[in-house]
Amino acid sequence: MKTNKHLFSLFFLLFGIVAFAQNARITGVILDEDNQAVDGATVTAANRSVTTDETGFFVIDVPANQKFDLVVTHPSYKKTSQAFELKPGETLQFNPVVNSEFEQLETVIVTMQNRDQIEGVINIKPELALNIPGANAGIENIVKLLQGVTSNNELSTAYSVRGGNYDENLVYVNEIEVYRPFLIRSGQQEGLSFTNTDLVQDVNFSSGGFQAKYGDKLSSVLDITYRVPTKFGASAQASLLGGSVSADLVSKNNKWSGLIGARYRDNSMLVNSQETETNFRPRFFDIQTNINFNPTPKWTFSFLGNISQNRYNYQPLTRQTNFGTIDEPIALQVFYEGQEKDKYETYFGALKSTYKVSDNFTLKFIGSAYHAIEKEYFDIYAAYFLGEVDANIGSDTFGDVVFNRGIGEQLNHARNDLDAFIVNGEVKGSHKLPKETTIEWGFKYSREDIRDRLVEWEVIDSAGFSLNPPIVGLPTNDQPYNPYTGPLVPYQNVRALNYTQIERFSGYAQWSRKTHIGTSDVWLNAGVRAHNWEVSNDFGENGKSQIVFSPRAQFTIKPKWERDILFRLSGGLYYQPPMYRELRDSAGVVNPDVKAQRSIHYVAGGDYSFKMWDRPFKFSAEVYYKSMSDINTYTLENVRIRYRANNDAKAYATGLDMRLNGEFVKGTESWFSFSYMKTEENLNDRGFIPRPTDQRLKFGVLFQDYMPAIPNVKVYINLVYNTGLPGGSPSYADPYVYQSRLRDYRRADVGFSYVFTETNGTRPDGHWLKKFKDLSVGFEIFNMFNNQNAITNTWVRDVYTKNQYGIPNYMTTRVFNVKLSARL
């Protein structure tokens, strides 16, 4: 049977080669005036027609040795035509740019741009990620400025969406799901995002109410598409934080094309600005490629590969943190010995094939494998002094610690190893039916094989007396008042060995249609997902087979009004079957029967597009409510999430998101975003308390400008203000007792760039700068106002008063950066 299949494929390929020898071929990518891919354009030549895919790419066979017109049509754009006469076997590259049909503005047509509005998706221009400054620049740096998205950690690419945690966000690259590391506990260990911004063509983001074709997470979808090169290109960037290079490659016959990019980052300049003095130089490196092969007009193949290596060698020296009040200032002084050596390696490969059965039926086959090898080794001894600060102005010891109210020591040890291997196989189909109806479906198989050794303990000594953990059954230790005769045990002691396998079967089907209600245009989408999984353990019990169903729907209406206003309703039942981290509790034990967390989304919103100062603007607003059950509660330490793995709570999230974006400065996009959100959880019916991600208010600004007198000088600004997150609680503590909040998060990053190629249009042919599409030098200021932002609390015990002090762990201070960018 397999032999017959191979013979059939070989015959099909040979037949295509013979047929092509008698004809010629034209390939290309169709873009609009905003350099965005045009999906669904019809390319016609000599009674043959093809349709462009989501990247704007097309391949069409044409007759040789005769004149013909190649015509590009699309309901949203003016018709474009070009006359050709090609030789037998010749392949020509033709990349037309189409313009909008302005006289048809009264007619609503589904294009790539307004389809995002219809589906409630935000489209992000990749060039913003290249230009906007940030301590961790990239796609996620822009996402954090959107409404409904919050992050208090400039060293991390992780973000929270509408009250969800970092594990509740889907990320796709070329329709292939990508994964985050498992063991990383702080943003400064995280290194590079998977997404290489130099390779990106299109970015879409949904913060809730997304369609059934997307996977099984509770909060959001980030959908990224890499470009398909049409000609040679190259780019390079260098700064004090590292650098990157990339290249676009195309074969002579245009059947092969590829992207390759390499990045290197050194975060020492950022982490050394923190209050802990260290001998520290974290280094991160990755190389990524995306290769495309188009053997026939119907078949396309692509390979996406990534290799990354993060090395994190950390040797803390000293730290001093001042806190308390003006009347009673307190300082924490810490002296360290020891070091931490962490290593995170990931290998990722995915093969995708698209087969156009007909103009109305497309099949896609996707297979991927992800391998992560993570090591986390540390032995760090800390001696701390908790003292009162002299607040008497004019005193010789003003600002110094004059009295130690607490003295203690702490030893942290870990030998954690994790090996994760994840494979996926998926088939997807899309059918275009009459009456502007589309049916989409897909089936996916996944297997996750996790091998995890966890050895981690902590010993705390306060004023010479070892502290026992608050565990029921241990004798009371009230030294120095009474002698302690019980056993000496670590304050925390986690030891586990887990060999866990998870097998998953999932699938979806959805229906979309455009219709009318009276004179109003209406778009409908309805679908359902199903997910079945089973957990097995080499050490411990196996789980039972579980299955969930997730119905989802969207309704969009555009009344035929003079004003361009569109309304949306979306929602459904969303499940998140547990990944490995959600199965492992705080003691390291895997609970194979953890249920899928469930969330019901209710989302209502709309867009108002208008012109101001003869420039385009859009105001978007959404209100939402999420009712959640079977919640797997957790504690949040920097970016490390520790689940309780017992589905012991219910929760809710509700809020309002708004954004105004447009050309505040002609030719540039800027926006202002605002969010209000409240999320609370109820553990075992004890009452609602704020969740760890309960960030009530968020303001975000992304602004671009240039100097009219010197148009070569560009200015880029991003501003973020978030109200404080809950401050967490000490280990083993009851979260209902600790309800303090961190201080508000305020940050401003500013970049200045001098673009040498800005006036290339006025330069004579042959000028050396005309070889560059972009050549610029920039200067950036991170955390311009030097705000002290906290990410978590360190909890220190005063042995005399028995108080626990939450001492803020501050993030980076003001840092300067210089960068050079070039693109051919």
Secondary structure, DSSP 8 states (H G I E B T S, - for coil): -HHHHHHHHHHHHHHHHHHHHTEEEEEEE-EETTS-B-TT-EEEETTEEEE--TTSEEEEEEESSS-EEEEEEETTEEEEEEEE---TT-EEE---EE-B-GGGTTS----HHHHHHHHT-EEE-HHHHHHS--TT-SHHHHHTTSTTEE-S-TT----EETT--GGGEEEEETTEE----SS--SGGGT---SS-GGGEEEEEEE-SS--TTS-S-SSEEEEEEE---SS-EEEEEEETTEEEEEEEEE-TTSSEEEEEEEEEEE-HHHHTTSSEEEEE--EEEEEEEEEEE-SSSSEEEEEEEEEEEEEEEEEEEEEEEEEE-SSSEEEEEEEEEEEEEEEEEEEEEEEEEEEEEETTEEEEEEEEEEEEEEEEEEEEEEEEEEEEE---TT-TTTTSEEEEEEEEEEEEEEEEEEEEEEEEEEEEEEEEETTTEEEEEEEEEEEEEEEEEEEEEEEEEETTEE-----TTS----TTSS---S----SEEEEEEEEEEEEEEEEEEEEEEEEEETTEEEEEEEEEEEEEEEEEESSS-----EEEEEEEEEEEEE---SSEEEEEEEEEEEEE---HHHHB-TTS-B-TT---EEEEEEEEEEEEEEEETTEEEEEEEEEEEEEEEEE--EEEETTEEEE--S--EEEEEEEEEEEEEE-SSTT--EEEEEEEEEEEEEETTS-EEE-TT---EEEEEEEEEE-SSSTTEEEEEEEEEE---B----TT--TTT---B---EEEEEEEEEEETTTTGGGS-TT-GGGG-SEEEEEEEEESTT----EEEEEEEE-TTT--EEEEEEE----EEEEEEEEE-
